[in-house]
Amino acid sequence: MMFFGGDYNPEQWDEAVWKEDDALMRRARVNLATVGVFSWALLEPEEGRYDFAWLDAHLDRLHANDVSVNLATPTASPPPWFTLAHPDAMPVTQDGVRHVHGSRDTYCLASPAYRTAARNIARALAERYGEHPAVAMWHVHNEYTTLCWCDHTAAAFRDWLRERHGSLEALNEAWGTAFWSQRYGSWEQVLPPRATHWHQNPGQHLDFRRFWSDLVLAAFREQRDAIREHSDRPVTTNMMLPGYQNLDLWALGREVDLIAIDHYPDAPGLDAAADTAFAADRARSFAGGRPWLLMEQGTNTVYDGDRILGKEPGDILRHTIGHIARGSEGALFFQWRQSRAGAETWHSAMVPHAGADSRVFREVAAVGEAVERLGEVAGSTVTAQVAVLHDADAWWALEVDGLPSADLDYHGSLRRAHRALWDAGVTVDFAHPEHDLSRYRFVVAPALFLLSDAGAENLRRYVSGGGTLLVQHFTGFVDEYLHARLGGYPAAPLREALGIRVEEYRPLRRGEHIVLSDGSRATAWSELLRTEGAETVLTYTHGMLTGRPALTRHRFGQGEAWYLSTGLDDRGHAALITRILGIGREPSGVESVTRHSTDGRSWQFLLNHTATAISLPESAHDLLTGAPVSELPPGGCAVLRNSL
């Protein structure tokens, strides 16, 4: 079975609407509803006094209507009584401003009072509903996001640092505190990286990001374990957009029973389709290749800066199928019924303000029917032969103060690498630099400014064993402590595989472009490097670097390693990717992904992103329609079952 549904907030409505919801959910084939995400004030109207009667009624009603429940702990929105009783649990910004109640995410994860209250409400819910027949899974919290720099955080940070470094001497060495007279003589002197006069200490910044990620995981585990005392149903939490959550998502993936993500594209059209693939491939990778779940998407929502744009007809199906193609076990939305009041009144929903007699709901119902027909695909997996390297430490390292350029965008670099591969029709995994990479024929390292010794040796081993590696500029310049690599960049084991040595980094002016020897354009960055066994493929034609290597290739062991020392524009980057892969063709505009089951069956997912009909090589059975299909109409989708 594939899941289909979304966040359901019946507390916003009355009995007449509930009865309509029952009928409309049947019509839309809804079989899973996320309940209770923002209901703390109703569930616990005052400290220690719970009111479950209303939730009892709704869970029983949903169960009678054949809708399972993803029951949430409401801890992302503490109620007013909590913040009044525990003002010290409210988050404090870097410059010392304490937030007040009036929004969501108003809590500090380091606050003992908050952690106790969160455990208590999670345990109370699990005690009551742990074996309820409606509950299919548990949804802890919502989009862990809030950072805090308060005194509770400072105390927890010091404890974490003691555990990580063992001594003040080791901490001082790791942070390089001999510079700017920052050496610490006692643990009490150590604070979170609060607002300072100028640049913060880079090591302090990086360790704080690591600490906060570990703090989130600890808070999640507390609620998860409280639930597991009373329930054997899977427990998860929802990951959000890249950069939105200060989290090591590889680590979170090891803690949850099921990876779940929320996905909201920030551009319409083809860009949204590419971003769907990017998000889905990340989710599958964090799940270790196992199936995962799209927990939230918008029916008619595209966020474009300060605007909420509408999607085009057919986008609800295309985006849903895009996620399922890449491993999701269904598709949920935020939310079921569009709110008539509150901060997200204008966030789209399955049932919009216009009601069921609307284009959006008719599309939702049609998508529900299509997803229902994909039940046989559940549990199948996706295999990729290409990987893009993804490391939270490398992301956090690129956000420290004092770097040579402000144009170094970690997630932008990942998106660009993934987009070039997506345009070329290549299915992609994400992998950590220290993972076993031997199953991939091609690996891209787009933004590994920080690269650990273990990661550098792993990449060397991957190339030596027969892999093809593309490393891009400013990679391996620092180790896991943010200490600069001496003797030339990148880290020595990777230098050996690449057959080059970078002597000097030369960032470009904002908006400046340079031309390489094949006419391709580059921006943002350049480097002076010497070859030490590598072949020069492209050279610079600009300033002091004229005639010097810009792109190199080195045969090493059984494989080969490429190094790109500048930032090619999108067209040049895509051309390089296809050149290395040996594809040499223009994108067809048809996305094709295959899911495989352990019994030998497979399903080919096809999405036509062009404005013209595409003929299939032969007629095949389409699961989405239950009928034979011989061509994909403009914007059309099909799921083709193989013949055993």
N, C-alpha and C positions, 0 to 999 in steps of 0.2 A: 504493500500500500504506500502511496505517496501522500504526504501531508499537504493540506490546503486550508488556509484560514488566515487568522491574524489576531492582533491584540483586541480583546473585547472588554469594554468598560461599561457594564450594565448599570453601575451605580450612577451614571450620568443621565439615565433615562427612567421612564415610568413603565408600568405594567403593559400598557397598550403597545408601546414600542417593543417590549420584550417578546410579545406574541408575534409581532411582525418580524422580529429578528429570527425567531424559530422557523418561520415559513421561508424567509429569504435565504437563510443558511442552507436549508434543504435544497433550494433552487440553485444555489451557487456551489453545491457539493462541498461545503465546509465540513471538515472532519477534525480540526484542531483549533482551539482558541486559547490564546495566552491571556490569563486572567490574574488580576490583582497587582499589576506592576506598580501602580501609584495609589494604592488603597490603604496605606498605613493608618491614616487618621480615622478611617472607618473601622478597620480591623482592631485597632487598639486606641479607642477614643481617649483614654487616659492611662498613665503608666501602670502596667500590670493587669488592666481590665480589658478583656477581649470580647469582641462582639462578632461571632461567626454565623449568626442566624441568617443574615442576608446572603453570605457566601455559600452556606449550605444549600439554600434554595436555588441559587444559580448553578452550582455544580450539579445538583440533582436534575435540574431542568435541561442543562446541556447534555448530560448523560442520557436522559430519556429521548433526546433528539439526535442520538448517535454522534455527538460531538465530544471528542476527547479534550482534555484540558492540560495545558502547559502551565502549571501553577507557579506563580512568581512570588518571591519574597519582595516586599515593597520598600526595601531599604535605601533606594536611591532618592527618596523624598521623605525625610523625617517629618512628623507632624508638628504643628505649632507648639503643643505642650512640651515636646522634647527640647526644642531650641530655647524655649523660655526657661526650662529647668536646667539646661546645660549650655549656657552661652559660650563656654570655652570649647565646645565641640563644633562650633561654626568655623569654617575655613578662613585662614588668614592669607592674604596675598603676599607676594615677594616684598612689596614695599610697606607691609605692616597693617593693611586695612582689613578689618574683620568683617566678613559678610553678615547680612541679617537674613531672617526668614522672608520668603516671598517668591521663591523659585524652586527648582529641583536641584539636586546635587549639592545641597547645603549641609555638608558634614565634613569632618576631618577623620580619615581612616585611622589616624594614630590616636584618636581620642578614646580612652578606656570606656567612657560612658556610651559613646556611640557603638563601639564594638560589642559591648554587653547588650545593649538594646537590640542590635541587629541579630545577634545570636538568639536572643529570647524570642523575637517574633518569628524567626525561622524555625526554631524548635517547636513553638506553639502551633504553627501551621502544620508541621510534619506530624506532630502527635495527633492532630485532628484528622488530617487528610492523607496520611502516609499510605493507607490501604484503600482509599476511596476509589471505586471502580472507574470514575471519570478521569482520574489523574494518570496521564501517560508519561509525563516528565516534569522536572522541576527547573525553574528559571530563576537563578540566584541574581538578585540585584538588577541593574539595568545600565549597560554601557559605562562601566567603571571609568570615570574621567577626572574627578576633582583632585587637584594637587593642593597642598597646604604647606605653609612655612611657619606654623605656630610653635609654641613651646612644647606641646605634646610631640609634634613632629621632630623637634630638635632632640628631645630625649630618646625617641625611638631611633633616630638617625645615628646618634652616638653609640647606642647598643649594637646596631647593625655594623658600624665601622669597627668596633672592637672585635666582633665575630669575624669580619672579613680580613682585617689586617693584623689582628693579634696584639699590636703594640703601637704606641704613639710614634716610635721610631720608624716603624714600617709605614704608617700613615704619612708621616712627613716625607719619606722617600717617594712614596707613590704619588703624592700631590706636588712634589717639587717645591716644597715650602721654603727652601733656601732662597728662592727668588722673591723679591718684594717684602722681605722680612716677615714672612707669614708663618714661621715655624711655631708649632703648638707645643706648649709646655705642660698642659693638662687637658683631659678630655672635656672639661667644662668650657674650655675656650672654643670648642668646635661647634659650629652652627650650620644649619642648612644654608644654601647659597641664596641668601636674601639680597634685596636691592643694595648695590654698592655704588661707589662713586664712579668707577670705570669698569674695566674688564674683571669678570669673576675668575677665580682659579679654575682652569679647565678640568683638573682631576676631581675637584670638589663637585663641579657640575655633573660630571659623568657618574660619579659614585652616588650622587643624590638621585639621579634618574634610575639607576640600578636598584637602589634602596626602595624607591617608591613602587617600582614594579614588584619587588618581593613583598612589600607591604600589601599591595592589592591581592596578590596570590594568597597571602596568609589570611586576609579578611574573607576571601572567597572560600578557602578551605574550612574556616570555622563554621560558616553557614552550611556548606556542603556536608560536613561531618555531622552537624546537628540534624540535618535532614536524614542522613543515612542511618541514624539510630532508629528511625521509625518507618523508613520506606526503602524499597529496593528499586524504585523507578530511576531512570537516568537523570543526572543532574548536569546542568550547563549554565552558561551565562553568555551574553551576546557581545561579540567583538564589533568594533565600529570601523569607520573609515581610516585609512592610513594616516598616522600622525595625530589622530583625535584622542587616542588613549595612550598614556605613558605606560606601555606594557611590552614585555618580552612575550610575544604571542607564541613562540615555540614553547616556552615554559608553561603558559596557560594551556596550551594544547595537551600537555601531559597531565593536567589536573582535572579536566572536564571529561564526562562520559561521552559527550557529543559536541563537536565544534559547531557553533552557531554564529552567524554574522548578520549584521544590519547593513544594507547597501542602498545608498542614495547617490546616483550619478550627479556630477556637477555641470554637465553639458548635455545637450540633446543629440538625437540622431546617431550617426555612426560612432561618435565619441562615447556616447552612452553604452553602445553595444560593446565597444572595446573595453570600457571600464568595468562592465559586467563580467567579462572574461577575466580581467585582472583580479577583481575581488574574488571570483569563484575559484580561480587557480590558487590564490593565497589560502583560502579557506581549506581547500582539499589538501594542500601541502601541510598546513598546520595540523591537520587531522591525520597526518602520516599516510595519506592515500585512502583512508577510510571514507565512507560516505559522511556527509555533514548536512547542515540544514540552514537554509535561508530564513532567518527568524523575522526579518523586517525588510520590506521595500515599500515604495510609494506607488499607488495605482496611477496617479497622474502628477507626480511630483519630480521635478528636476530643479535642484538648487544651483543657481547661477549667481554667486556672490550675494547680493542683497535682494535677489528676485526669486520667486517661486514660479518656474515655468511649467507649462502643461506639456504632457507627452502627446505624441502623435497616435492616431488610431493604429492598433496592432502592437504598440510598444509593450503593453502589459503582457501579452503572450510572448513576444520576442524576448523580453528580459527574463521572464519566468523560465522559458525553455533554455535560455542561455545559461542560467544557473544550474538547472537540472542536468543539462548536457555535461557539465563539468563536475558532477558528483553530488549535488544537493538531493536530499530525500524529499523534496517538495518545495513549496513556496508559501510563505506567510507574509502578511502586510501589516503596516501600521496605518490605520487601524481598521476595525470592522465598520464602524459607523462614524462619520465625520462629526467632530464635536461642535456644538452650537455656542460654546463659551470656553474661555480659558486661553492659555498662551499658544496653543496649537490649533486654534479654530480653523486656520486656513491650510493645515496639513491635509493632503488628500486622503481618501479612505475608500474602502470597498463599496460602502453605501454613502454616496456624497450628500451634501445638503439638498440637492435636487431630488433625492430619493431613488427608488428602484427604477422609475421611469426615466432613465438617463443612459447616455452612451457608456459612461464609466461602468455602471453596474451591469449593463448587458455584456460588456467585454469581460468583466470579472466572472460572470456566470459561465460564459463560453470558455474561459480559461480553466475554470473549475472542472468543467466536463472534460477538457483535454487532459488535464493533470490526472484525473481519475482513470483515464485510459492507459496511463503510463505505469500502473501498479506493478506490472511484471518486471519493470526496470529496477525497482527498489533493491538495494543491496549490492548492485553492480558497481564497478570501479572504473577509473580512467587511468591509463598508463601514458606517461610522457617520456620522451627521450632527450629532452632539452630542459635545462634548469637555469634560473636566474638566482643569484645568491642574495640572501636577505638576512640581515643581522641587526638586532636592536642596538647593540653597542656601536655599530658603525653609524646608525642613524643619530643616536644621541651625541656621538663624537662630532658629527658635522654641525651640531647646533651650539658648540661652545663658542665663547668670545675669542676674538683675535685671529681668526683664520685668514688666509691670504685673500680670499674673495667672498663676497656676499652672494654670488651666483651659484653656489654649490647646494643643490636641492636634492636631498637624499631620495625622497619618494618620487620626485619628478624624474630622477635618473632611472629608478626601477620601472616606472610607468613607460618611459621611452623605450627601454629595452624590451619590455613585454609587448608594447604596441608594435614594434618592428617585427617581432616574431608572430604576433597575432595576424598582422597584415599579410604575412607570408604563409599563413595557414598552418602554423606550427603550434601544437598543444604544449603548454609549458608547466613545469613544476617550479616552485620556489624551494630553495634548499639553504641550509646554514653552511658557512664556509668550513665547518668542522665535520659535517655529515659525510657519510660514505657516498661518493659521487660516481662510483664506477659504473653504475647502470646508465648514465647519461652519455650520449655521444658528443654533446656540445654543452658547455657551461659558460654563462656570461657573468662577469663580476663588474657591475656598473658603478659602484660607489662604496668601495671598501677602504675609505681613508684610514680607519682603524682596522687592523688585521692582527689577530693574535699569532704567536709563534706556532701554535698548533694548527691554526688555519692556514698559514703560509706553507707549512710542511705538507698539509693535506692537499693543497692545490698543486704543489710540486709533484706529489705522488700520483695525483689524478692524471696529470699530463704525461708523466713518465710511463704510466700504465696504458696509455693509448687514447686518452681523451683529448678533445679540442677545447681550448680555453681562450676566451676573449677578456682581457683585463683592460679597464679604462682608467684614464688619468687620475692622479691623486690617490692611488690605491696603495695600501701598505706603508704609508708614510709614518704612521705611529703604531706602537704596540698597545696591548690591552690597558696600560696605565696612561695612555696618551703621551708617552715619551717618544720623542722623534727618533726615527731610525738613523743611526750614524753610519757613515761610509757610503752613502748613496741610497736611493730609494728604488724599489720597495724593499720589504723584508728579504733577507738574504736567500732563503730557500726559493722564494718566488722569483727573485732576480735570476737565479740560476735557470729556472724553467723558461723564463722569458728571454734570456740571453741579452739583456740590456741593463743599463745602470743610469738612472735619472740623477743628474747632477744639480739641476736648478729648475725651480718652478717659476713660471712667468704668466701670471693671470693677465687677461686682457681687460681693456677698459669696458665699462658698461655700454653695450650696444655695438662694440667693435667686432668686425668680422675679418677673418683672414682666409686666404685661398691656399689649398694644398696643390701638389703637383699634378693631380688628375682633374683639377678644376672644382673639386668639392669645397664647400664652405664650412668654416669652423668658427666657433665663438667661445667666449668665457675663459678659456684656459689654454696654455701651451707649456711645453717643457723642453729643456735642453737635456738630451740624453745621448749616450754613446752605445753603440751595439757591441756586445761581447758574445758574438756567435750568431746573433739574429740577422735576418735578411731585412733590408730596408724596402718597404713596399710603397710608401708615399713619403714625400718630403714637404717641408715648409717652403713657402715662397715669400716670406715676410720678415723684414728686419734682420736682426742678428742671427735668426734661426734659418735663414735662407739656405736650402740645400741640406739641412739637418733632418734626421729621421722624425717623422710624425706618426707613422704606422709601421710596425715591424711584425715579422713572423719568425718563429724559431722552432725548428724540429728538435724535440727533446725526448729521448727514450723512444717509446712507441707512439707518442702523440705530438701535438704541436700547440704552441702558445702564441697568441697575438697580443700586441700591446698598442693601444690607441692613446696618444699623449695629449690629445686635445678634444674639444667638444664638437663633434660633427653636428650639423643641422639635421632635422628629422629625415630629410630625403637621403642625405649622405649616410646617416646611421643605418637606415633601412637597407640601403644598397650594400653596406659592409656586411650586415647580418646575412643577407641572402647570398652574398659572395662566399662567405665562409661556409655556409651550409650547402653551397652548390646548387641552389634552387634556380636562380636566374630566370624568374618569371614575374610578371606583374600580378598583383593580388586579384583574385577572381571575384571578390565580393561575396563569396559564399563561405560561411563558417561551417566547418565540419569537425565534429568531435565524436568519438566512439566510446561507449561504455561496454565493459565486458563482465560476464558473470563467471563463477567458478565452474559451471557446468558446460561451458563452451559457447553459450549464446552471446550475441553482441547486438548492440543497437547503435545505428548511425544517426546522429542528430545533425540536421541541416538547417541553416538559417540564411536566407537570401537577403543580403543587405543592399542590393542594387534596386534600381527602378525598372528593371526589365525581367521578364520571365526567364527562368533557367531550365533547360531540358535536362532530365536525368538520363544516364546511360541506358537504363531499362526501367520499365514499370515495376513498382514495388509496393508492398503494403505499408500504409502510413498509420501508426498507432494513434496519432492525434485525431484523425477523422474516421478511422476504422474502414478506410476504403483505399483502393489502389491509387497511386499517384505517379504521374509520368513527368511532371514539371513543377517547379516551384514558382508561384506567382511573385511579382514584386513585393518584397517585404515578407514573403511567406516562410513557413516553418514546416518541417516534416521530421518524423522519427521512424526510421526504417528498421524493421526487425530482420536479422540475417536468417538464412535458411540453414537448418542443421543438417 
